[in-house]
Amino acid sequence: IRVELESLSEDDFVRILRDTDNSLLKQYAALLATEGIVVEFGEDAIAELARVAAAANDQLENIGARRLHTVLERVLDELSFEATEIGAQTVKITAGYVRDRIGDLLADQDLSRHIL
């Protein structure tokens, strides 16, 4: 049996991030909460994460929803490693925060090949 699947859209990625029971956003928030950091993802941040994931899947290998893990890891990398130094506080993730952490990564095709 052969089945042809359609690529996930930005809207699909938004729904995966926001509406699933065990979404990656909830998992990362719970992980950082163990260090006393409360992470809040704004709607604009969720939309930007979805946009980046969809663009990466279009420009690179299309790995579907697994792309969200790579994008979130990149966005929250610094926060995760500095969690013990930051201490208990609330961090609001915005679209600007996402863009600052992702940068022009997808624009540089040589570097983007090394991203899952």
N, C-alpha and C positions, 0 to 999 in steps of 0.2 A: 504494500500500500504506500502510495506517495501522496504527500500533502504539501501544498505550497502555502507558506505563511506570509503574511504581510508584515512589513517593518512596523515597529512601535512608533507612534507619533508622540509629539510633545505632550498632548493631552493624556495619552496612555501613561507616560512617565509620571505626570502629575498625579494621576489616580493611583498609581502604584506607590508613590511616595506618601500620599496623604490618606488614602482610604483603606489600605490593607491592614489587617490585624497586627501583624508583626513587621511593619514597615521598617526600612533601614533608618528612617528618621527617629523612630521610637527606640530602636536598638542603640543607636549612637547616643541619644539623649540619656538612656538608662546607663550606658557605659560611663559617660562623663559624670553622671550623677553620683557614681561611686567615689568620685574625687571631690564632690561638693559643688560641681558646676552644673547650673541649670541652663540648658540650651533651648532656645526658642527659635523656631524656623518661621520666618515671615512668609506670607503667600508669594511675595515677589521673589524670595530666595528659592522657594519650591519651583516656581516657574523658570527661574534661571538655571537651576540644577537640571530640570527637564530639557531645557533648550540645549544646554551643553551636552547632555547625554545623547540627545537625538542627533546633534551635529557631529559628535564623535562617531556615532554609529554610521552616519552617512559618509564621513570622510575616511574612516578607518574600517576595520572589520566590523561587521554588524553582529554584535554579540548579545543583542536584545537587552533585557532588564539587568543583566549582569553588569552592564556599563555603569549603572547607578552606584554600585559599590566602589568602583574605581574613582568616579567623580567625587563622591562623598569622602572617600579616604583622602583624596588630594585637598579638598576644602577644609577638612577637620584635622589634617595631619599636625599642624603646628599646635593647635589647641589640645590635641590628645597628648602630645609629648610634653607640653608645658603645664599640664593640668595640676600637678602637685605644686608648682611654683605660683600658679595663678590663685589658687585657694578658692574658697566658697564665694561664688558670685553668679550672676545671671549674664549669659552671653546671647545677644540677639543676632541671629544670622539673617542678613539681608542680601538682596541681589548684588549690591556693591561689595559686600564681604566675599561672596562667591566669585565675582569677577576678579577681585584683588588676588584671591588664592589661585585661581585658574590661569589668569593672565592671558597671554597670547599663545598658549600652549598648542592649540589646534592650528594656529596660523603657521607655525613652524613644522612643516611636514617631516623634516628629518627627526625632530624630537618626538613628534606625536606617534611615530611608528613604535616607540618603546613603551607606550601606554596601553594597558589592556583595554 
